Amino acid sequence: MPRLTPSQLGLGTLAVVAPTVALLAISGAQSVLAITMLVVVCLAIGTLAATRRRRPATGSRVVAQGSPPAVESIPAAGTVASVPERERVHH
């Protein structure tokens, strides 16, 4: 499992701590049990959200196979470039 960068760790921490503090302020909880329960619920929700977040796939890329497309040469100055005729489809 790849390690978190400092910015990811800081953002994750902020995403759990800020709503927890806001919920505590709004709820007006004063007992130790109520505060503990709110903190545990917020921590569980934050952990669940972090684990459910899809991570970008690393190390698995789809690379096109085959030869690169042909590159037409640019005619020199003063020459006329030949234009291919349209393909004719017989019905």
Secondary structure, 3 states (H helix, E strand, C coil): CCCCCHHHHHHHHHHHHHHHHHHHHHHCCCCHHHHHHHHHHHHHHHHHHHHHCCCCCCCCCCCCCCCCCCCCCCCCCCCCCCCCCCCCCCC
